[in-house]
Amino acid sequence: MKITTWNVNGIRAAAGKGLYEWTQSQMPDILGLQEIKAKTDQLSDSMRSFMDYQAFFNPAERPGYSGVAAYVRNIEKFEVGVGLGDARFDDEGRVIWVRTDAFRLFIIYFPNGQRGQERVDYKLDFYACLLELTAQLRAQGEQIIITGDFNTAHQEIDLANPKENQKTSGFLPEERAWVQKYLDHGFMDAYRVLYPDRVQYTWWTYRMAARRRNIGWRLDYFLVTPELMPKVKDVVVHDDVEGSDHCPVTLELDLSV
């Protein structure tokens, strides 16, 4: 099974930059998109019904902002839902989940804290709310995968210029501590488990030719519960794929293990 996450920075713009052609070349079983920046009625028929995928959307209340989507194929039985159950977060269209017989996948666009301390606090509250929800689900026996744009680089290896960004949202100590808290609660950063020393990024600012110079951040993750980690065959960062300021990342699972 292949699960791909991609912050597309606007689904309509990405559609014109090869989003669906690339998806057709890869054919993940689940494609999770963040920052779709569109209401469902603004999407073309081909976006709402692509190949043999079933498409599900959770747009933000605010037009042209945030929003997530899930495209699902090749899975016989599944359930889809949205939100964390807290209107403070759910109005921003940040969460969509897909539940299969093997796991519940959360596709998430985590808040960005760069607009000021109020948004940093909101971001940390979001981390706390999600962790509490996943703890409840795990207590009921569910296996969990959390993917998407975490908007935080966890360790110094996860961004090109850690020393210069100590006071930048996305690498603040309190933000990094929350990512660590997920690991302390048993989640595993699948990419980093497989590649503990590899330097690879998933986001580059549009400024200063950052992508060409590979001055980036690793913001897009797959966190999995420990029972799922033996089933993880690979995590592929498609850093050659353009169309957004983020690149897609794919988790490959062998559920027969």
Sequence and secondary structure as in RCSB ss.txt:
>XXXX:A:sequence
MKITTWNVNGIRAAAGKGLYEWTQSQMPDILGLQEIKAKTDQLSDSMRSFMDYQAFFNPAERPGYSGVAAYVRNI
EKFEVGVGLGDARFDDEGRVIWVRTDAFRLFIIYFPNGQRGQERVDYKLDFYACLLELTAQLRAQGEQIIITGDF
NTAHQEIDLANPKENQKTSGFLPEERAWVQKYLDHGFMDAYRVLYPDRVQYTWWTYRMAARRRNIGWRLDYFLVT
PELMPKVKDVVVHDDVEGSDHCPVTLELDLSV
>XXXX:A:secstr
 EEEEEE SSHHHHHTTTHHHHHHHH  SEEEEE   S GGGS HHHHS TT EEEEE  SSTTS  EEEEE S 
SS EEEE  S HHHHTT  EEEEE SS EEEEEE    TT HHHHHHHHHHHHHHHHHHHHHHHTT  EEEEEE 
S   SGGGBS TGGGTTSTTS HHHHHHHHHHHHTT EEHHHHH TT    SB  SGGGTTTTT  B  EEEEE 
TTTGGGEEEEEE TT  SSSB  EEEEE TT 
